[in-house]
Amino acid sequence: MRRSITTDCLFTLLRGSQLWASHVTLVLMVGALFLQIVSRQFGLQIDWTEELSRFAFITMVFVSASYASQAGSHLRVDAFADLIGKWPPAGWLIVRVQFLAILLFDALFFWYCVVNLLEGLQYPNLSPAIGFNENLLFLAPCIGFGAAVLSRLMSVIWMPPAPESAAAGELRP
């Protein structure tokens, strides 16, 4: 596999943007929940904080899931694949089947999110407090899983760089 500075930068940009989006949505969710708790304690009514925290949580889950899929840090059950992979004739096949299964998952998730997003633009579902079209939440997994598909397809031609360090926000085994 080839490596170049440009592709290393692109892989790093894809990973970094998803990681930062996860961080920002987590901070937004925690801030909205904190504001909600404080407002309830003082008897104030701030309805939009509940919706904002829910929307931030949903966005964070989708972006983080696509990041985990792209970085290969998602939970997976591969005991069977490891067992079959030890047998030399099937070892090369198992790796490719796993790659195709993850690529198919990412691509289908991306596709159905695009379909739901387009349908949501045609038939909006507005939240009561903010007036936000809730179907726009499908934009986060569209971007996230689109980046995961792009990264996975790029990894066929170019070797992705290793994660920077544990301090950079990525956990390594």
PyMOL commands that set and color helices and strands:
alter all, ss='L'
color gray80, all
select helices_A, chain A and resi 5-41+48-71+79-85+88-122+134-157+166-168
alter helices_A, ss='H'
color red, helices_A
deselect
rebuild
show_as cartoon
